[in-house]
Amino acid sequence: MKVSVLQFPGTNCEYDTQYAFEKLGAQVEIVWHKEKKIPEDTDLLVIPGGFSYGDYLRSGAIARFATIMDSVQAYAAKGGKILGICNGFQILLEAGLLPGAMKRNDSLHFISKFHNLKVINNDNTFLSLLKDDQVLNIPVAHHDGNYFIDEAGLKELEQNNQILLKYCDENGTAENINGSVSNIAGICNKEKNVFGLMPHPERAMEELLGGDDGIRMLKGFLQ
């Protein structure tokens, strides 16, 4: 399997992402934002976390206009699988590839810790190896992770099973850490080929470093 990982000025999780997918047996190529096309043999495109362009204007707002993004839009339109993690999720929102927007955390502080997530829908490639209502422990690291969508948009997400993950405690009870509408931590598009989440599964690949629940998440793309 070939995984292409985008790299923007300010990206800081591209090598964590490379390590995670190579650990799972994938071939990984890092693609600079000024390239005009993503590699033709790409099976999965990942937009990793970080602070693209310093998060000026809004998180992901400048990266959305990078040269490579025209190719990303075309890849998505053809059904190519895309995963956006943290800043990558923000970029997908700014690019209109996923619905909604990100605001500052309710606390107005950066949050960096392991936190529990509940699997809401596993009828998709990303979470296919997990069970609905399964609780995972995955690191979060964000300042602008407060997901917002209006009431009509939220209803549409629910009807189409586009809500993938919600923040919870270790027992699966809702626990909102940043103010996100309906505790949302991750979503997908209607076609279920574009995925975005704020938590960092690529940082949960080793028990020695706090947990390996990220393996069971990312491995779904390799099936």
C-alpha positions as a Markdown table, in Angstrom:
| # | Residue | x | y | z |
|---|---|---|---|---|
| 1 | Met | 0.0 | 0.0 | 0.0 |
| 2 | Lys | 1.3 | 3.5 | -0.9 |
| 3 | Val | 0.6 | 6.3 | 1.6 |
| 4 | Ser | 1.4 | 9.9 | 0.6 |
| 5 | Val | 1.8 | 12.4 | 3.4 |
| 6 | Leu | 1.6 | 16.2 | 2.6 |
| 7 | Gln | 4.1 | 18.6 | 4.1 |
| 8 | Phe | 3.5 | 22.3 | 4.5 |
| 9 | Pro | 5.7 | 25.0 | 6.2 |
| 10 | Gly | 4.9 | 24.4 | 9.9 |
| 11 | Thr | 3.8 | 20.8 | 9.6 |
| 12 | Asn | 5.3 | 18.9 | 12.5 |
| 13 | Cys | 3.7 | 15.4 | 12.4 |
| 14 | Glu | 4.8 | 14.2 | 9.0 |
| 15 | Tyr | 7.5 | 11.9 | 10.3 |
| 16 | Asp | 5.4 | 10.6 | 13.1 |
| 17 | Thr | 2.8 | 9.7 | 10.4 |
| 18 | Gln | 5.5 | 8.1 | 8.2 |
| 19 | Tyr | 6.7 | 6.0 | 11.1 |
| 20 | Ala | 3.1 | 4.9 | 12.0 |
| 21 | Phe | 2.2 | 3.7 | 8.5 |
| 22 | Glu | 5.6 | 2.1 | 7.9 |
| 23 | Lys | 5.2 | 0.2 | 11.1 |
| 24 | Leu | 2.0 | -1.2 | 9.6 |
| 25 | Gly | 3.8 | -2.2 | 6.5 |
| 26 | Ala | 2.9 | 0.6 | 4.1 |
| 27 | Gln | 5.2 | 2.4 | 1.7 |
| 28 | Val | 5.3 | 6.1 | 2.6 |
| 29 | Glu | 6.3 | 9.2 | 0.6 |
| 30 | Ile | 6.3 | 12.8 | 1.9 |
| 31 | Val | 5.0 | 15.3 | -0.6 |
| 32 | Trp | 6.0 | 19.0 | -0.5 |
| 33 | His | 3.1 | 21.5 | -0.7 |
| 34 | Lys | 4.6 | 23.1 | -3.9 |
| 35 | Glu | 4.2 | 19.9 | -5.9 |
| 36 | Lys | 1.5 | 20.1 | -8.5 |
| 37 | Lys | 0.4 | 16.5 | -8.2 |
| 38 | Ile | 0.2 | 13.8 | -5.6 |
| 39 | Pro | 1.9 | 10.5 | -6.7 |
| 40 | Glu | -0.3 | 8.6 | -9.1 |
| 41 | Asp | 0.2 | 5.3 | -7.1 |
| 42 | Thr | -1.3 | 6.8 | -3.9 |
| 43 | Asp | -3.7 | 4.6 | -2.1 |
| 44 | Leu | -4.2 | 6.9 | 0.9 |
| 45 | Leu | -3.4 | 10.6 | 1.2 |
| 46 | Val | -2.7 | 11.9 | 4.7 |
| 47 | Ile | -2.7 | 15.5 | 5.7 |
| 48 | Pro | -0.8 | 15.5 | 9.1 |
| 49 | Gly | -0.9 | 17.7 | 12.1 |
| 50 | Gly | 1.1 | 20.8 | 12.9 |
| 51 | Phe | 0.7 | 24.5 | 12.4 |
| 52 | Ser | 0.7 | 25.0 | 8.6 |
| 53 | Tyr | 1.8 | 28.6 | 7.8 |
| 54 | Gly | 1.9 | 29.3 | 11.5 |
| 55 | Asp | -1.9 | 29.0 | 11.8 |
| 56 | Tyr | -2.1 | 32.7 | 10.6 |
| 57 | Leu | -5.6 | 33.9 | 9.7 |
| 58 | Arg | -7.2 | 30.6 | 10.8 |
| 59 | Ser | -5.8 | 27.2 | 11.2 |
| 60 | Gly | -5.5 | 25.7 | 7.7 |
| 61 | Ala | -6.8 | 28.8 | 6.0 |
| 62 | Ile | -3.6 | 29.5 | 4.0 |
| 63 | Ala | -2.7 | 25.8 | 3.4 |
| 64 | Arg | -6.0 | 25.5 | 1.7 |
| 65 | Phe | -4.6 | 27.6 | -1.2 |
| 66 | Ala | -1.3 | 25.6 | -1.6 |
| 67 | Thr | -0.4 | 24.4 | -5.1 |
| 68 | Ile | -0.9 | 20.7 | -4.1 |
| 69 | Met | -4.5 | 21.3 | -3.1 |
| 70 | Asp | -5.9 | 21.3 | -6.6 |
| 71 | Ser | -4.6 | 17.7 | -6.9 |
| 72 | Val | -6.0 | 16.9 | -3.5 |
| 73 | Gln | -9.5 | 18.1 | -4.6 |
| 74 | Ala | -9.3 | 16.1 | -7.8 |
| 75 | Tyr | -8.1 | 13.0 | -5.9 |
| 76 | Ala | -11.1 | 13.3 | -3.5 |
| 77 | Ala | -13.5 | 13.8 | -6.3 |
| 78 | Lys | -12.4 | 10.5 | -7.9 |
| 79 | Gly | -13.0 | 8.6 | -4.6 |
| 80 | Gly | -9.4 | 8.6 | -3.3 |
| 81 | Lys | -9.1 | 8.1 | 0.4 |
| 82 | Ile | -7.9 | 11.1 | 2.4 |
| 83 | Leu | -7.2 | 11.3 | 6.2 |
| 84 | Gly | -6.7 | 14.6 | 7.9 |
| 85 | Ile | -5.3 | 14.6 | 11.4 |
| 86 | Cys | -5.5 | 17.7 | 13.6 |
| 87 | Asn | -4.2 | 20.5 | 11.4 |
| 88 | Gly | -5.0 | 18.2 | 8.5 |
| 89 | Phe | -8.6 | 18.1 | 9.6 |
| 90 | Gln | -8.6 | 21.9 | 9.8 |
| 91 | Ile | -7.3 | 22.1 | 6.2 |
| 92 | Leu | -10.0 | 19.7 | 4.9 |
| 93 | Leu | -12.6 | 21.9 | 6.5 |
| 94 | Glu | -11.2 | 25.1 | 5.0 |
| 95 | Ala | -11.0 | 23.4 | 1.6 |
| 96 | Gly | -14.6 | 22.4 | 1.8 |
| 97 | Leu | -13.8 | 18.7 | 1.6 |
| 98 | Leu | -15.5 | 18.2 | 5.0 |
| 99 | Pro | -18.4 | 20.2 | 6.5 |
| 100 | Gly | -18.2 | 22.5 | 9.4 |
| 101 | Ala | -15.5 | 24.7 | 10.9 |
| 102 | Met | -13.0 | 24.9 | 13.8 |
| 103 | Lys | -13.0 | 27.5 | 16.6 |
| 104 | Arg | -10.7 | 28.1 | 19.5 |
| 105 | Asn | -11.1 | 25.7 | 22.4 |
| 106 | Asp | -13.6 | 26.9 | 25.0 |
| 107 | Ser | -10.9 | 27.2 | 27.6 |
| 108 | Leu | -8.8 | 29.4 | 25.1 |
| 109 | His | -5.9 | 27.2 | 26.1 |
| 110 | Phe | -3.9 | 24.6 | 24.2 |
| 111 | Ile | -4.8 | 21.0 | 25.2 |
| 112 | Ser | -2.2 | 18.3 | 25.1 |
| 113 | Lys | -2.9 | 15.0 | 26.7 |
| 114 | Phe | -4.2 | 11.5 | 26.2 |
| 115 | His | -8.0 | 11.4 | 26.1 |
| 116 | Asn | -10.7 | 8.9 | 25.5 |
| 117 | Leu | -12.8 | 8.6 | 22.3 |
| 118 | Lys | -15.9 | 6.6 | 21.6 |
| 119 | Val | -16.4 | 5.0 | 18.2 |
| 120 | Ile | -19.8 | 6.2 | 16.9 |
| 121 | Asn | -19.8 | 4.7 | 13.4 |
| 122 | Asn | -17.5 | 1.9 | 12.1 |
| 123 | Asp | -19.2 | 1.5 | 8.7 |
| 124 | Asn | -16.2 | 3.0 | 6.9 |
| 125 | Thr | -12.7 | 2.1 | 5.9 |
| 126 | Phe | -11.0 | 4.1 | 8.7 |
| 127 | Leu | -12.7 | 2.5 | 11.7 |
| 128 | Ser | -13.7 | -0.9 | 10.1 |
| 129 | Leu | -11.5 | -2.9 | 12.6 |
| 130 | Leu | -13.2 | -1.3 | 15.6 |
| 131 | Lys | -16.6 | -1.8 | 17.2 |
| 132 | Asp | -19.3 | 0.8 | 17.6 |
| 133 | Asp | -19.2 | 2.3 | 21.2 |
| 134 | Gln | -15.6 | 1.0 | 21.6 |
| 135 | Val | -13.5 | 3.4 | 23.8 |
| 136 | Leu | -10.0 | 4.3 | 22.7 |
| 137 | Asn | -7.3 | 6.3 | 24.4 |
| 138 | Ile | -5.6 | 8.7 | 21.9 |
| 139 | Pro | -3.5 | 11.8 | 22.4 |
| 140 | Val | -5.0 | 15.3 | 21.6 |
| 141 | Ala | -2.9 | 18.4 | 21.0 |
| 142 | His | -4.8 | 21.4 | 19.7 |
| 143 | His | -5.7 | 25.0 | 20.4 |
| 144 | Asp | -8.4 | 25.3 | 17.7 |
| 145 | Gly | -10.2 | 22.0 | 18.1 |
| 146 | Asn | -13.7 | 23.2 | 18.9 |
| 147 | Tyr | -15.7 | 21.7 | 16.0 |
| 148 | Phe | -18.7 | 23.8 | 15.0 |
| 149 | Ile | -21.6 | 23.1 | 12.6 |
| 150 | Asp | -25.0 | 24.5 | 12.5 |
| 151 | Glu | -28.1 | 22.6 | 13.6 |
| 152 | Ala | -29.1 | 21.6 | 10.1 |
| 153 | Gly | -25.6 | 20.5 | 9.3 |
| 154 | Leu | -25.4 | 18.4 | 12.5 |
| 155 | Lys | -28.7 | 16.7 | 11.6 |
| 156 | Glu | -27.3 | 15.8 | 8.2 |
| 157 | Leu | -24.1 | 14.4 | 9.7 |
| 158 | Glu | -26.2 | 12.2 | 12.0 |
| 159 | Gln | -28.6 | 11.0 | 9.3 |
| 160 | Asn | -25.7 | 10.1 | 7.0 |
| 161 | Asn | -23.6 | 8.4 | 9.7 |
| 162 | Gln | -20.8 | 10.9 | 9.2 |
| 163 | Ile | -20.0 | 11.3 | 12.8 |
| 164 | Leu | -17.2 | 8.9 | 13.5 |
| 165 | Leu | -15.7 | 9.7 | 16.9 |
| 166 | Lys | -16.8 | 11.6 | 20.0 |
| 167 | Tyr | -14.9 | 12.7 | 23.1 |
| 168 | Cys | -15.8 | 10.7 | 26.2 |
| 169 | Asp | -14.4 | 9.4 | 29.6 |
| 170 | Glu | -13.0 | 5.9 | 30.1 |
| 171 | Asn | -16.5 | 4.5 | 30.5 |
| 172 | Gly | -17.8 | 6.0 | 27.3 |
| 173 | Thr | -19.8 | 8.7 | 28.9 |
| 174 | Ala | -19.7 | 12.0 | 27.0 |
| 175 | Glu | -17.0 | 14.4 | 28.1 |
| 176 | Asn | -16.4 | 17.5 | 26.1 |
| 177 | Ile | -12.9 | 18.8 | 26.4 |
| 178 | Asn | -12.9 | 21.7 | 23.9 |
| 179 | Gly | -16.5 | 22.8 | 23.3 |
| 180 | Ser | -17.1 | 20.8 | 20.1 |
| 181 | Val | -20.7 | 20.6 | 19.0 |
| 182 | Ser | -22.1 | 17.2 | 20.2 |
| 183 | Asn | -18.7 | 16.2 | 21.5 |
| 184 | Ile | -17.5 | 15.6 | 17.9 |
| 185 | Ala | -13.9 | 14.5 | 17.6 |
| 186 | Gly | -14.0 | 13.1 | 14.0 |
| 187 | Ile | -16.2 | 13.0 | 10.9 |
| 188 | Cys | -16.2 | 11.9 | 7.3 |
| 189 | Asn | -17.8 | 13.1 | 4.1 |
| 190 | Lys | -21.1 | 11.6 | 2.7 |
| 191 | Glu | -19.1 | 9.3 | 0.3 |
| 192 | Lys | -17.0 | 8.0 | 3.2 |
| 193 | Asn | -13.6 | 8.5 | 1.5 |
| 194 | Val | -12.5 | 11.7 | 3.2 |
| 195 | Phe | -11.9 | 11.5 | 7.0 |
| 196 | Gly | -10.9 | 14.1 | 9.6 |
| 197 | Leu | -10.2 | 13.9 | 13.3 |
| 198 | Met | -8.5 | 16.2 | 15.9 |
| 199 | Pro | -6.9 | 13.4 | 18.0 |
| 200 | His | -3.5 | 11.9 | 16.9 |
| 201 | Pro | -3.7 | 8.2 | 16.2 |
| 202 | Glu | -0.1 | 8.3 | 14.8 |
| 203 | Arg | 1.1 | 9.2 | 18.3 |
| 204 | Ala | -0.5 | 6.1 | 19.8 |
| 205 | Met | 1.5 | 3.3 | 18.2 |
| 206 | Glu | 3.6 | 2.1 | 21.1 |
| 207 | Glu | 2.6 | 0.9 | 24.5 |
| 208 | Leu | 5.9 | 2.2 | 25.8 |
| 209 | Leu | 4.8 | 5.8 | 24.8 |
| 210 | Gly | 1.4 | 5.6 | 26.5 |
| 211 | Gly | -0.7 | 3.3 | 24.3 |
| 212 | Asp | -1.2 | 1.7 | 20.9 |
| 213 | Asp | -4.9 | 2.2 | 20.1 |
| 214 | Gly | -3.8 | 4.1 | 17.1 |
| 215 | Ile | -2.7 | 0.9 | 15.4 |
| 216 | Arg | -6.3 | -0.4 | 15.4 |
| 217 | Met | -7.5 | 2.9 | 13.9 |
| 218 | Leu | -4.9 | 3.3 | 11.1 |
| 219 | Lys | -4.7 | -0.4 | 10.2 |
| 220 | Gly | -8.3 | -0.1 | 8.8 |
| 221 | Phe | -6.9 | 1.6 | 5.7 |
| 222 | Leu | -4.6 | -1.3 | 5.0 |
| 223 | Gln | -7.4 | -4.0 | 4.8 |
